[in-house]
Amino acid sequence: MAIKKKTAVIIGGIAAVALVAGGITAAVLAGTGNSSAQAAGAASPSASAAPVTFNLGPKQDRIRLDKVPEAIAAIKKSGFTPIEAGKLTVVVSPYVAPLGLFATDDTTLIGNETDIAQLIADGLGLELNLQPAAWADWPLGIQSGKYDLITSNVTVTEARKDLYDFASYREDLLGFYVKSDSKISSIKEAKDVAGLKVIVGSGTNQEKILQGWDKENIAKGLAPVEYQYFDDTAAANLALQSGRADANFGPNATSAYAAAQNGETRLVGTFNGGYPAHANIAAGTKKGNGLIEGVSIVLNKAITGGQYGDVLARWGLTSEGVTESLVNPAGLPRE
């Protein structure tokens, strides 16, 4: 099968490939949570956890949170007014599982990002009003007052902070995945990829990381990386399963979901999506509208209360967890 370069779909500032939701029983990858080692690029070897069922139907029975009085007081003091009285209108782009997708009824919005939105709305004492939109449309929607908030895999950047306020809730991670029975146990530094055949998206940050390591390895006399580019995920997975590729390096969320669904691959290392800088995924709102402090308070309450961790585990994203929600954390540098 010919190897071809593919056109990446940009999701949250990181190249991703949309996966079609399918399969029900799956093993969720065990994660190590947010740690300084992981943020710096340490490996996060995975092990199979107890099988769980991905609920892809319209009846989600989402994890809920009690009202958080201090968060409600914070937005009242700030003067924030919801676009629709009594509701929190949140935009989600339902095109990448497990972050956002339509349920089996092709109408109901589900996924990790909708569950995070539910926690935020609950904590603020508001009814959740989810709105689907193409990812490219959210900036204008937030700026024009069409939406109160976005929870859709948005990476914090210094440029975006000029127009939006952010409350972080997930690590922006890239992951190395190998065939389940691969002899590769960990990829955490340049020498670990020497001589490997690696599937990677053309023009992505992960490709830049790989190229930098490759240059370093070659200078040391180590074997170069063999880059492999594919038109679709099915062809890439076939290459991995057949042994024509050793590893796949791409957005962790989609790869974790696929691994949990089919058990054919496993995680051997994670790196921050902004490497060597640090990137955060965050909820975003119009700058200065008074909402973001309350959102961060709610997220921190859910983190300490366990509801946040339950949401991530529900979608196989434990490895992307954070220990604290920060308001307007340092973003990726301006280009």
N, C-alpha and C positions, 0 to 999 in steps of 0.2 A: 504493500500500500504506500502510495506516494506521501511524503511528508510535505506539507504546505504551510506557508505562513497564514495566520488567521487574523481576522479583525477583532480586536477586543471590544467588549462592551464596558463602558466606564461606570462603575457603581461606587458612589461615595468617594470618588477620587482614586479608586484602586481598580484595576482591571479585573473583571469577573465574568464568569460564564453562567448564564441562566440554566438552572436545572429544572426539569419537569418533575413535579411532585409525583411520587409513585412508591408503592411498597408500603407496608404498614409496620410489621414487627421489625425492630432494629435494635442494635446494640449501640448505646451512646458512648462516645469516647470519654474516658476519664481525663480530667484536666487538672492543671496545677494552679489555676487562678492567676491573678495579677501579682507578679513579683518583679523585683528589680532585675533579676537574672533573666527572666523571660522577656522583659521589655528590652533588654540589651541584646537579645538575640540568642539566648541559651536554648538548648534543645528542650523539648517538652514531650518526651516519649509517652506514648499512650498505651493503655491496656484496655481490654474489653470490660465494660461494666455490665451490670445486669440488664437484660433485654427490656426495652420499653416499647410502648406503642405510640407512634406519631399519630395524633388526632388531626386528620386533614378534612374532617367534616365541618359543616356549618355550626354545629353545637359544640362550642369550644370549652365551656366550663373553665374560663380563664382564672388564673390565680388572682386573687383580689387583695386589696389593702384597705385597712380602716382609714378614716379621715386623719390627717396629720395637722393638729391645731396650729402648730407653729408655722407650717407652710401656708395655711389659709390666712393666718395673721400677716404673714410677710407679703402676700400679694394684695391683701386689703390695704396695707400700709403704703404699698408702692403705687396704688391707684390703678392697677391692671384691671381692664374690663374685657371679658371674653367677647369674641366676635358675635357669638350667639349666647344670650343670657342663660346661665345655668349649665352651659356645656363647654367642653374643651374640644375645639376642632383641630384634629391632628391629621396631617397629610402623610400618607405612606405610599411608597412605590411597590406595587404587588407583582414584581416580576422576577425575583430571585429567592428561591427557597434556600434556607429556612427563614430568611429575614422577613420577607413579605411575599405573600402569594394569595390567590383566591382559593377558597375551599372547594370541595367537590361539587358544590352547587353553582360554581362559577360566579358567585355574587358576594359571598361573605369574605371579608378581609381577615386573614389569619397570618400567623408567623411570630417570630421573636419580637419584631418591632411593634406589632400591634399589642402584644402582651405588655411590653414596656410602657406603651401609651396608656394602657388600662391602669397600670399601677399609678402612673402620674395623675391621671384624672381622678382616681379613687382618693388618693392622698390629698388632692386639692378640693375634694368635696364637689366635683363636677361630673356631669354625665359625659361619657366618651362619645364623641362624634367623629368617626373615622372617615376620611375622604381619600379615595385613590387618585393618583396622578402619575404621569410620566416623571421620572426622576429629574429630568432637565427642567421641569416646570415649577418645582418647588420654590426656587428663589423669588420669582416674581409673585407667586402666591403668598408667600410670607410677607414680602414687602408691601403688597397691595392690600393686605388685611383680609385675604380670603381664608387664610388658615392662622390659627394661634401658634401652632407648634409643628415641627417635623421630627419624626423618629423613623429615619429611613437610611441608616448606614452613612450618615454624613460625617466626613472627616473634618476635624477642626483645622483650619489654616489661618495664618495671620491675615491674609486678604479677606477671608470670609468674616473675621471678627470685626472688620470695619462696618459691616452691615447687620450682623446678627450676634445675639448672645447665645452662649452654649453652656450646657450642663452635661459633662461626660458620663457615659454609662457602659462603655465597652472598650476593650483594647482593639485597635486596628491591627489585625494579625495576618501574616502570610504563613503558609504551612507547607512543609515538605511531607508528601505522602508517598508511601511505597506499597508494593504488593504485600498482602498480609503475611505471606511466608518468606518475605525477603530477608536476606542475611544482614541487611542494613538496619542497625539498631538506633543510630543517632546521627543527626546532621546539625552541627552547631557552629562550625567555622570553616574557613576556606579549604583546608586540606581534606575535609570530609567529602567534598564534591569532586576531587581530583579523579579524572578518568571515568566519571559517571556519565550516563546518557540521561539528560534531564529535560523533561517536558516543561516549557515555559511560554508565556504569552509574549509575542513580539511587541516591543515598545513599552513594556510595563516596567514598574519599579523593580519587580522581582528579577526581570531580565538584567537590569542595571546592576543589581546586587551580585548576580551570578557572574556577570562579565568582569566585575571588579575582583571577585575572588579568583576567577580564571586567570586573570592577568597576574595576580599575586602568585598563584601556583606555578604558572609557566616560568616566572622569574626565578623560582626556587627549583626548577627542574622537574616539577611534578607533571603528571599527565593532564592534558587539557580536558575541559568539559565538552561533551558532544551535545549540542543544542538541538532540541526537537520541537517543531511547531506543527500544530494540527488545526484543521478547520472546525472540528467539533469535539465535544467531550467524549462521545462514544468511541471515536477513533483513538483518542488519547488513552482512554482506559484500556482499549484492546491492546495497544502497544505496551502498556504497563503490565497487563496480565500475561501477555505472550513472552515477556522478557526482552522485547526490543527497546524498552526504556527501563531505566532503573528507578527513577523518581519523578514526581510531578510537583512543581513549585508554583503555587498560586494562592489566591485568597483563601484563608482558612475556613471561613464560615461555610461556603458552598462545598468545599472538600470534606469538611467534618460531617456535614449532613449526608453527603453521598456515602461516605464510609460507614456511617451509622445505619444507613438503609440497607446496604448490600454486604457489608463485612468483607469486601474484597481488598480494601486498602487500610492502612493504618498510619497514624501520625508519628513522625520521627524527629520533628523539630519545628519550632515556631520562631518567627522574627517579626518585629514591629513593621507595619506597613510603610512607615516613613523612614525606615532604616537608611542612613545612620541616625537620622533625627527620630523623634518620638511622635507618633500619631495617635490621636484619640477619636473614638466615635462618640458623638454627642447629640443630644436633643437641641434643636435650634429654634429661636424665636426672633422676632424683629428687635433690633437693638434698642435698648432703653425703654421697652414697653412695660417693664416691671414684673414680668412673669418668671424669669429664669431663676431667681433666688429660691422661690417657692418650689420650682421643679427640682432643683438640686437637693433641697431639704427632704422632699418626698423620696427621691432616689436613695439618699443616704439612710433614710428610715427603712426602706425596703431592703437595702443591703444588710443592715444590722439585724433586721427582723427575719431574714431568710427567704422572703418572697422573691427577691431579685435572683438569688441563686437557683430557686426552684424554676423560674422562667427560663434561665439559660440551660439548665439541665433538661428541661422539657423539649428543647430544640437542638440538643447536642452541642451547645456552645459554651460549656463550662470553662474551657481553656481561655476564653476571651473575657472572663470576668474581671472586674475591678474591685478594689477594697474601699474606694471612696469616690463620690461624684464631686467633680471640681467645676466651679464656675469660670468660664473663659480660660481654660488651661492653655499653656503655650501651644501654638499651632505650628503646622508645617511652615517653613520659611517662605517668604515671597520669592517668586521666581525672578 
